Amino acid sequence: MKTNVDKLMREKEITNKELATLTGLHVKTIREVRKGLTATRYSTLRKIYKVLKEIKNND
């Protein structure tokens, strides 16, 4: 499933490892979601988007 997680992560300037720490998910899970390699559960996406929404842009 294609998501816009990769785009948002680049905009927020956050790494896979940082996002994994903030969400409590594994780095591998973040990488797979970011690349669209796996069918992602709604609960996983919700965790990711919640954290990304809370991060301020580095403008």
Buried (B, 14 or more C-beta within 10 A) or exposed (E): EEBEBEEBBEBBEBEBEBBBEBBEBEBEBBBBBBEEEEEBEEEBBEBBBEBBEEBEEEE
